[in-house]
């Protein structure tokens, strides 16, 4: 609960800062997660609010609601997540910008709530002024990773982004998550810069 209050405070700060600065953004996201070797499909609706700082640094709060549909007429479940992420872009190598990121979060499932951490590395490739590609590798682990929490996954993600204006970006992504849960995910995202 303390983490949720902290995330709300940080999100408020980032939104308030968007009035004064030009490097703020908000994203609406949708992911369809197909659980491997199962009839289960998860639908994830998310909201990111972030701010870019100098020297490639950025901070972002993510909130999501996840509808878990086990299929075969089983009972559906709801899950939630709140996450605070910090990332760093490094100097460009031609059209390539490598990055690293770290995050902490709180996952709420129907039977258990727990905190987790994330480590991520990747690269962004600028193909033109309006088209880019991003590859990322992520490790996510519960702080108390036990049989109840069961939250230790690796994810490879590939995204294609198109920016019709300097403030708007639409992205599609494909992700493979493996570990204590195994999903193939397709996503659609809209980001608006302020």
LOSE-109166 format. One record per residue: x, y negated, z negated of N, C-alpha, C, O in turn; residue in one letter. Coordinates in steps of 0.05 Angstrom, whole numbers, padded with zeros to 5 digits. Atoms other than C-alpha are relative to their C-alpha. Example, Ala and Ser with C-alpha at 12.3 -4.5 7.8 and 13.67 -1.06 7.14 Angstrom:
# LOSE-109166
[[00018,00024,00000],[00246,00090,-00156],[00018,-00024,00000],[00039,-00024,-00013],"a"] [[-00016,00024,00001],[00273,00021,-00143],[-00015,-00022,-00014],[-00005,-00044,-00018],"s"] 
//
This chain:
# LOSE-109166
[[00016,00024,00000],[00000,00000,00000],[00017,-00025,00000],[00011,-00045,00013],"x"] [[-00018,00023,00000],[00058,-00048,-00015],[00011,-00005,00027],[00013,-00029,00036],"x"] [[-00011,00004,-00027],[00086,-00036,00054],[-00021,-00012,00018],[-00014,-00030,00035],"x"] [[00021,00012,-00016],[00019,-00052,00086],[-00003,-00030,-00005],[-00006,-00045,00014],"x"] [[00001,00029,00007],[00016,-00119,00049],[00024,-00015,00012],[00021,-00037,00022],"x"] [[-00023,00013,-00011],[00087,-00134,00071],[-00003,-00003,00031],[00004,-00024,00042],"x"] [[00003,00001,-00029],[00071,-00117,00144],[-00020,-00022,00008],[-00016,-00036,00028],"x"] [[00019,00021,-00006],[00010,-00162,00143],[00012,-00028,-00004],[00007,-00046,00012],"x"] [[-00014,00026,00004],[00052,-00219,00114],[00019,-00007,00022],[00019,-00029,00032],"x"] [[-00019,00004,-00022],[00105,-00210,00167],[-00015,-00007,00026],[-00007,-00024,00041],"x"] [[00016,00005,-00024],[00052,-00207,00222],[-00011,-00029,00000],[-00011,-00042,00020],"x"] [[00011,00027,00003],[00021,-00272,00196],[00022,-00020,00006],[00018,-00040,00020],"x"] [[-00023,00018,-00005],[00090,-00305,00197],[00007,-00001,00030],[00012,-00022,00040],"x"] [[-00006,-00001,-00028],[00103,-00282,00268],[-00021,-00014,00017],[-00014,-00029,00036],"x"] [[00022,00014,-00015],[00035,-00306,00293],[00002,-00030,-00005],[-00001,-00046,00014],"x"] [[-00003,00029,00005],[00044,-00373,00258],[00024,-00012,00014],[00022,-00035,00024],"x"] [[-00023,00010,-00014],[00113,-00380,00288],[-00004,-00003,00029],[00010,-00018,00042],"x"] [[00005,00002,-00029],[00084,-00371,00357],[-00009,-00027,00008],[-00007,-00035,00031],"x"] [[00009,00027,-00007],[00054,-00440,00353],[00024,-00019,00004],[00023,-00038,00020],"x"] [[-00023,00017,-00001],[00124,-00470,00345],[00021,00009,00020],[00037,-00007,00029],"x"] [[-00022,-00010,-00017],[00167,-00426,00390],[-00011,00013,00025],[-00035,00018,00027],"x"] [[00008,-00011,-00025],[00165,-00398,00460],[00008,00029,00004],[00005,00039,00026],"x"] [[-00010,-00027,-00003],[00194,-00329,00447],[-00017,00020,-00017],[-00006,00039,-00028],"x"] [[00017,-00017,00015],[00134,-00296,00414],[-00017,00016,00020],[-00021,00007,00042],"x"] [[00016,-00016,-00018],[00091,-00241,00443],[-00020,00017,-00016],[-00016,00022,-00040],"x"] [[00019,-00019,00011],[00032,-00195,00429],[-00006,00020,00022],[-00008,00013,00046],"x"] [[00005,-00022,-00019],[00018,-00128,00462],[-00024,00016,-00009],[-00026,00023,-00032],"x"] [[00021,-00019,00005],[-00045,-00086,00467],[00009,00026,00014],[00017,00025,00038],"x"] [[-00010,-00024,-00012],[-00027,-00013,00479],[-00020,00023,-00002],[-00037,00023,-00020],"x"] [[00016,-00025,00000],[-00062,00053,00496],[00018,00023,00008],[00031,00022,00029],"x"] [[-00015,-00024,-00006],[-00029,00121,00494],[-00019,00024,-00001],[-00036,00026,-00019],"x"] [[00014,-00026,00001],[-00059,00189,00511],[00022,00021,-00005],[00039,00026,00012],"x"] [[-00020,-00020,00009],[-00019,00243,00474],[-00012,00028,00004],[-00031,00035,-00010],"x"] [[00008,-00028,-00004],[-00028,00315,00500],[00017,00018,-00016],[00041,00021,-00011],"x"] [[-00015,-00019,00016],[-00007,00365,00447],[00006,00025,00016],[-00012,00037,00028],"x"] [[-00008,-00023,-00016],[00032,00421,00479],[-00010,00026,-00012],[-00011,00029,-00037],"x"] [[00011,-00026,00008],[00004,00492,00476],[-00024,-00002,-00018],[-00027,00013,-00038],"x"] [[00024,00005,00016],[-00061,00465,00448],[-00021,-00014,00017],[-00014,-00025,00038],"x"] [[00021,00016,-00013],[-00128,00435,00469],[-00002,-00028,-00012],[-00018,-00044,-00003],"x"] [[00001,00026,00013],[-00114,00375,00424],[00010,-00023,00017],[00030,-00020,00031],"x"] [[-00008,00025,-00013],[-00111,00305,00454],[-00004,-00022,-00020],[-00025,-00024,-00033],"x"] [[00001,00023,00018],[-00096,00242,00413],[-00002,-00025,00017],[00013,-00028,00037],"x"] [[00003,00026,-00013],[-00118,00173,00435],[00009,-00022,-00020],[-00002,-00025,-00041],"x"] [[-00012,00019,00018],[-00076,00117,00405],[-00003,-00028,00011],[00005,-00034,00033],"x"] [[00004,00028,-00007],[-00096,00044,00406],[00018,-00016,-00018],[00016,-00014,-00043],"x"] [[-00020,00014,00016],[-00042,-00004,00383],[00000,-00030,00006],[-00009,-00039,00027],"x"] [[-00004,00029,-00002],[-00026,-00077,00372],[00028,-00006,-00010],[00035,00001,-00033],"x"] [[-00026,00009,00008],[00045,-00105,00370],[00000,-00031,-00001],[-00011,-00043,00017],"x"] [[-00005,00029,00002],[00062,-00176,00347],[00029,-00004,-00006],[00039,00007,-00025],"x"] [[-00029,00003,00003],[00134,-00198,00355],[00011,-00027,00006],[-00003,-00044,00017],"x"] [[-00014,00025,-00005],[00184,-00254,00358],[00028,00006,00008],[00042,00023,-00005],"x"] [[-00027,-00003,-00009],[00249,-00258,00396],[00017,-00023,-00012],[00008,-00046,-00013],"x"] [[-00017,00020,00012],[00307,-00294,00362],[00025,-00003,00018],[00026,00009,00039],"x"] [[-00024,00004,-00015],[00376,-00317,00386],[00017,00025,00000],[00014,00043,-00017],"x"] [[-00020,-00022,-00003],[00432,-00269,00407],[-00013,00027,00003],[-00001,00047,-00005],"x"] [[00012,-00026,-00007],[00384,-00214,00429],[-00016,00014,-00022],[-00026,00036,-00019],"x"] [[00014,-00012,00023],[00351,-00201,00361],[-00030,-00005,00004],[-00039,-00025,00015],"x"] [[00030,00002,00000],[00275,-00189,00355],[-00011,00015,-00024],[00001,00034,-00033],"x"] [[00015,-00014,00022],[00226,-00169,00300],[-00028,00004,00010],[-00040,-00013,00023],"x"] [[00027,-00007,-00010],[00159,-00135,00312],[-00015,00016,-00021],[-00004,00033,-00035],"x"] [[00019,-00015,00016],[00100,-00110,00272],[-00018,00016,00018],[-00029,00005,00037],"x"] [[00018,-00016,-00015],[00060,-00052,00300],[-00022,00012,-00018],[-00016,00021,-00040],"x"] [[00023,-00013,00013],[-00009,-00028,00278],[-00014,00017,00020],[-00018,00009,00043],"x"] [[00014,-00018,-00019],[-00044,00031,00309],[-00022,00016,-00014],[-00021,00022,-00037],"x"] [[00021,-00018,00008],[-00107,00072,00304],[00000,00024,00019],[00001,00020,00043],"x"] [[-00003,-00024,-00017],[-00103,00144,00328],[-00024,00019,-00005],[-00029,00027,-00027],"x"] [[00022,-00019,00001],[-00163,00188,00344],[00011,00027,00008],[00020,00030,00031],"x"] [[-00010,-00027,-00005],[-00144,00261,00339],[-00024,00018,00008],[-00041,00023,-00009],"x"] [[00021,-00018,-00010],[-00189,00306,00381],[00011,00028,00005],[00024,00033,00025],"x"] [[-00011,-00027,-00002],[-00171,00379,00369],[-00011,00016,00023],[00000,00037,00031],"x"] [[00013,-00015,-00021],[-00218,00402,00424],[-00015,00024,-00011],[-00016,00029,-00035],"x"] [[00015,-00024,00007],[-00260,00466,00424],[-00020,-00005,-00022],[-00024,00011,-00040],"x"] [[00021,00008,00019],[-00315,00430,00384],[00009,-00002,-00029],[-00007,00000,-00047],"x"] [[-00011,00004,00027],[-00269,00420,00324],[-00005,-00028,-00009],[-00011,-00046,00007],"x"] [[00006,00026,00011],[-00278,00361,00278],[00023,-00020,00007],[00047,-00013,00003],"x"] [[-00019,00021,-00007],[-00243,00297,00301],[00010,-00014,-00026],[-00004,-00015,-00046],"x"] [[-00012,00014,00023],[-00196,00259,00254],[00010,-00027,00009],[00014,-00032,00032],"x"] [[-00012,00026,-00005],[-00171,00188,00248],[00027,-00002,-00015],[00029,00008,-00038],"x"] [[-00026,00005,00012],[-00099,00169,00233],[00007,-00030,00004],[-00003,-00042,00023],"x"] [[-00008,00028,-00003],[-00066,00101,00224],[00030,-00002,-00005],[00043,00016,-00015],"x"] [[-00028,00005,00002],[00003,00071,00225],[00005,-00030,-00002],[-00008,-00046,00013],"x"] [[-00010,00028,00001],[00037,00005,00205],[00030,00002,00001],[00041,00018,-00015],"x"] [[-00029,-00002,-00003],[00109,-00006,00226],[00013,-00028,00003],[00002,-00045,00017],"x"] [[-00016,00024,-00003],[00161,-00061,00221],[00026,00008,00014],[00040,00025,00004],"x"] [[-00023,-00008,-00016],[00216,-00058,00274],[00018,-00024,00005],[00009,-00046,00010],"x"] [[-00020,00020,-00007],[00280,-00098,00286],[00017,00012,00023],[00025,00035,00021],"x"] [[-00015,-00010,-00022],[00317,-00092,00352],[00021,-00020,00009],[00020,-00044,00002],"x"] [[-00022,00016,-00009],[00380,-00119,00384],[00007,00007,00029],[00015,00030,00035],"x"] [[-00009,-00003,-00028],[00394,-00128,00459],[00029,-00009,00001],[00037,-00029,-00011],"x"] [[-00029,00007,-00003],[00468,-00129,00478],[00004,-00014,00027],[-00014,-00016,00043],"x"] [[-00007,00014,-00024],[00503,-00166,00534],[-00007,00017,00025],[-00004,00041,00025],"x"] [[00007,-00014,-00025],[00480,-00149,00605],[00025,00011,00013],[00047,-00001,00013],"x"] [[-00020,-00012,-00017],[00522,-00103,00647],[-00012,00001,00028],[-00023,00022,00036],"x"] [[00014,00003,-00025],[00497,-00127,00714],[-00030,00000,-00006],[-00039,-00017,-00022],"x"] [[00028,00000,00006],[00423,-00109,00715],[-00009,00016,-00024],[-00032,00019,-00030],"x"] [[00006,-00018,00023],[00428,-00064,00653],[00005,-00015,-00026],[00026,-00027,-00030],"x"] [[-00002,00011,00027],[00416,-00087,00581],[-00004,00022,-00020],[-00027,00031,-00023],"x"] [[00003,-00020,00021],[00430,-00035,00527],[-00012,-00013,-00025],[-00009,-00036,-00030],"x"] [[00011,00010,00025],[00393,-00041,00461],[00000,00022,-00022],[00003,00046,-00016],"x"] [[00003,-00018,00022],[00387,-00010,00392],[-00024,-00011,-00017],[-00029,-00035,-00016],"x"] [[00022,00009,00017],[00328,-00013,00343],[-00002,00019,-00024],[00006,00042,-00023],"x"] [[00006,-00016,00024],[00309,00010,00274],[-00027,-00009,-00011],[-00034,-00033,-00008],"x"] [[00027,00007,00010],[00241,00012,00240],[-00006,00016,-00025],[00006,00037,-00030],"x"] [[00011,-00015,00022],[00206,00032,00176],[-00031,-00003,00003],[-00041,-00023,00014],"x"] [[00029,00000,-00003],[00132,00049,00173],[-00014,00017,-00021],[-00002,00031,-00037],"x"] [[00018,-00015,00017],[00074,00079,00136],[-00020,00015,00018],[-00034,00002,00034],"x"] [[00019,-00016,-00016],[00034,00136,00168],[-00022,00010,-00019],[-00017,00019,-00041],"x"] [[00023,-00008,00016],[-00036,00151,00143],[-00015,00022,00016],[-00026,00017,00037],"x"] [[00015,-00023,-00012],[-00065,00220,00160],[-00024,00006,-00017],[-00028,-00006,-00038],"x"] [[00024,-00006,00015],[-00130,00250,00137],[00005,00012,-00028],[-00011,00009,-00046],"x"] [[-00006,-00013,00025],[-00096,00289,00081],[00024,-00010,-00015],[00029,-00003,-00038],"x"] [[-00025,00010,00013],[-00031,00252,00066],[00008,-00027,00012],[00004,-00032,00036],"x"] [[-00013,00025,-00009],[00002,00183,00070],[00029,00002,-00007],[00036,00012,-00028],"x"] [[-00028,00000,00005],[00077,00175,00075],[00015,-00021,00015],[00005,-00031,00036],"x"] [[-00017,00019,-00013],[00133,00128,00094],[00021,00014,00018],[00027,00037,00013],"x"] [[-00019,-00012,-00018],[00182,00141,00151],[00020,-00022,00010],[00016,-00046,00005],"x"] [[-00019,00018,-00013],[00242,00110,00187],[00005,00009,00029],[00000,00032,00036],"x"] [[-00005,-00005,-00028],[00261,00105,00261],[00027,-00011,00008],[00035,-00032,-00001],"x"] [[-00024,00010,-00014],[00327,00099,00299],[-00004,00004,00030],[-00013,00025,00039],"x"] [[00005,00000,-00029],[00325,00082,00373],[00023,-00012,00015],[00035,-00032,00006],"x"] [[-00019,00011,-00018],[00374,00070,00429],[-00011,00002,00028],[-00028,00019,00034],"x"] [[00010,-00001,-00027],[00362,00055,00502],[00012,-00021,00017],[00031,-00035,00010],"x"] [[-00010,00020,-00019],[00372,00010,00562],[-00023,-00010,00017],[-00042,00005,00023],"x"] [[00019,00013,-00017],[00331,-00038,00603],[00013,-00006,00027],[00036,-00016,00028],"x"] [[-00011,00004,-00027],[00342,-00042,00679],[-00018,-00020,00015],[-00041,-00015,00019],"x"] [[00015,00020,-00015],[00321,-00104,00717],[00003,00005,00029],[00024,00003,00041],"x"] [[00000,-00007,-00029],[00302,-00084,00788],[-00004,-00025,00017],[00006,-00026,00039],"x"] [[00005,00026,-00013],[00277,-00154,00808],[-00009,-00019,-00021],[-00010,-00012,-00045],"x"] [[00010,00020,00019],[00250,-00217,00776],[-00025,00009,-00014],[-00031,00000,-00036],"x"] [[00026,-00008,00011],[00183,-00183,00764],[-00002,00030,-00006],[-00023,00038,-00017],"x"] [[00002,-00029,00005],[00199,-00108,00759],[00024,00010,-00017],[00047,00003,-00011],"x"] [[-00021,-00011,00017],[00238,-00071,00705],[-00006,00028,-00009],[-00030,00036,-00008],"x"] [[00002,-00028,00010],[00250,-00001,00678],[00014,00001,-00027],[00035,-00012,-00031],"x"] [[-00012,-00004,00026],[00264,00019,00606],[00001,00029,-00006],[-00018,00043,-00003],"x"] [[-00003,-00027,00011],[00292,00084,00579],[00007,-00002,-00029],[00024,-00018,-00037],"x"] [[-00007,00000,00029],[00292,00097,00504],[00000,00028,-00012],[-00016,00045,-00004],"x"] [[-00001,-00024,00015],[00310,00154,00458],[-00004,-00007,-00029],[00009,-00025,-00040],"x"] [[00008,00007,00027],[00279,00154,00388],[00000,00025,-00018],[-00009,00046,-00010],"x"] [[00002,-00021,00021],[00287,00196,00325],[-00017,-00012,-00022],[-00012,-00034,-00032],"x"] [[00018,00009,00021],[00231,00189,00273],[-00002,00022,-00021],[-00007,00045,-00015],"x"] [[-00001,-00019,00022],[00234,00222,00204],[-00014,-00012,-00024],[-00010,-00036,-00030],"x"] [[00012,00009,00026],[00193,00217,00140],[00022,-00002,-00021],[00040,00014,-00021],"x"] [[-00020,00003,00021],[00233,00191,00081],[00000,00025,-00018],[00022,00034,-00026],"x"] [[00002,-00025,00015],[00208,00252,00042],[-00011,00021,00019],[-00034,00028,00019],"x"] [[00008,-00019,-00022],[00208,00302,00100],[-00003,00028,-00012],[00016,00043,-00013],"x"] [[00005,-00027,00011],[00175,00363,00069],[-00023,00013,00016],[-00032,00002,00036],"x"] [[00020,-00015,-00015],[00124,00414,00092],[-00027,-00015,00001],[-00042,-00012,00021],"x"] [[00025,00015,-00001],[00066,00367,00074],[00002,-00023,00020],[-00017,-00027,00036],"x"] [[-00002,00022,-00018],[00092,00307,00112],[00006,00009,00029],[-00007,-00001,00048],"x"] [[-00004,-00013,-00025],[00120,00348,00170],[00002,-00021,00023],[-00013,-00020,00042],"x"] [[-00002,00022,-00018],[00144,00287,00209],[00029,-00005,00008],[00042,-00023,-00003],"x"] [[-00027,00002,-00009],[00211,00296,00244],[00000,00005,00030],[00000,00029,00039],"x"] [[00002,-00003,-00029],[00210,00283,00319],[00021,-00016,00015],[00031,-00036,00005],"x"] [[-00017,00014,-00019],[00254,00262,00377],[-00018,-00007,00024],[-00034,00009,00032],"x"] [[00016,00008,-00022],[00224,00224,00435],[00017,-00013,00022],[00034,-00030,00016],"x"] [[-00011,00013,-00023],[00248,00207,00505],[-00022,-00015,00014],[-00044,-00004,00019],"x"] [[00021,00016,-00012],[00209,00150,00538],[00011,-00014,00025],[00034,-00024,00025],"x"] [[-00006,00014,-00025],[00211,00121,00609],[-00023,-00018,00007],[-00046,-00008,00009],"x"] [[00021,00019,-00005],[00171,00058,00624],[00007,-00017,00025],[00030,-00024,00029],"x"] [[-00002,00018,-00023],[00159,00016,00687],[-00017,-00024,-00006],[-00040,-00022,-00013],"x"] [[00014,00025,00006],[00140,-00057,00677],[-00002,-00018,00024],[00017,-00020,00040],"x"] [[00004,00020,-00021],[00111,-00109,00725],[-00010,-00025,-00013],[-00029,-00025,-00029],"x"] [[00007,00026,00011],[00107,-00183,00707],[-00011,-00018,00022],[00005,-00029,00037],"x"] [[00012,00017,-00021],[00058,-00220,00753],[00005,-00030,-00006],[00005,-00046,00013],"x"] [[-00007,00028,00008],[00074,-00285,00714],[00022,00002,-00021],[00029,00023,-00030],"x"] [[-00022,00000,00020],[00129,-00306,00666],[-00011,00006,-00028],[00005,00011,-00046],"x"] [[00012,-00005,00026],[00080,-00296,00608],[-00013,00027,-00003],[-00019,00036,-00025],"x"] [[00016,-00024,00001],[00045,-00231,00627],[00016,00024,00012],[00030,00022,00032],"x"] [[-00013,-00024,-00009],[00072,-00160,00634],[-00019,00024,-00004],[-00031,00027,-00025],"x"] [[00015,-00025,00002],[00036,-00095,00649],[00020,00023,00003],[00037,00023,00021],"x"] [[-00019,-00023,00000],[00073,-00029,00635],[-00015,00026,00000],[-00037,00029,-00011],"x"] [[00008,-00028,00003],[00062,00045,00645],[00024,00016,-00010],[00047,00009,-00005],"x"] [[-00022,-00015,00012],[00102,00097,00607],[-00007,00030,00000],[-00030,00038,00000],"x"] [[00002,-00029,00005],[00114,00172,00602],[00020,00007,-00022],[00043,-00002,-00021],"x"] [[-00016,-00007,00023],[00141,00201,00537],[-00002,00030,-00005],[-00023,00042,-00001],"x"] [[00000,-00028,00010],[00161,00270,00512],[00010,00000,-00029],[00032,-00008,-00034],"x"] [[-00006,-00001,00028],[00160,00280,00437],[00004,00030,-00008],[-00013,00046,-00002],"x"] [[-00005,-00028,00008],[00191,00343,00408],[00011,00000,-00029],[00023,-00019,-00038],"x"] [[-00008,-00003,00027],[00204,00368,00338],[-00022,00014,-00016],[-00032,00034,-00008],"x"] [[00022,-00011,00016],[00152,00381,00284],[-00027,-00003,00014],[-00046,00010,00006],"x"] [[00023,00002,-00018],[00101,00358,00335],[00010,-00003,00029],[00030,-00016,00033],"x"] [[-00008,00000,-00028],[00104,00366,00410],[-00022,-00011,00018],[-00043,00001,00021],"x"] [[00020,00013,-00017],[00068,00318,00456],[00013,-00010,00026],[00037,-00017,00026],"x"] [[-00006,00015,-00025],[00071,00293,00528],[-00019,-00023,00000],[-00044,-00018,-00002],"x"] [[00017,00024,00003],[00045,00222,00528],[00002,-00017,00025],[00023,-00021,00037],"x"] [[00001,00021,-00021],[00023,00173,00582],[-00012,-00025,-00013],[-00030,-00023,-00030],"x"] [[00009,00025,00013],[00013,00100,00563],[-00004,-00022,00020],[00008,-00023,00041],"x"] [[00005,00025,-00016],[-00013,00034,00590],[00001,-00023,-00020],[-00012,-00022,-00041],"x"] [[-00005,00022,00019],[00008,-00032,00557],[-00003,-00027,00015],[00005,-00030,00038],"x"] [[00001,00028,-00010],[-00006,-00106,00567],[00013,-00018,-00021],[00006,-00017,-00045],"x"] [[-00014,00018,00018],[00040,-00158,00536],[-00003,-00029,00010],[-00001,-00035,00034],"x"] [[00003,00028,-00006],[00028,-00233,00533],[00021,-00016,-00016],[00021,-00014,-00041],"x"] [[-00019,00017,00014],[00085,-00281,00516],[-00012,-00028,-00005],[-00028,-00038,00010],"x"] [[00011,00026,00008],[00072,-00347,00481],[00023,-00020,-00002],[00018,-00044,-00008],"x"] 
//
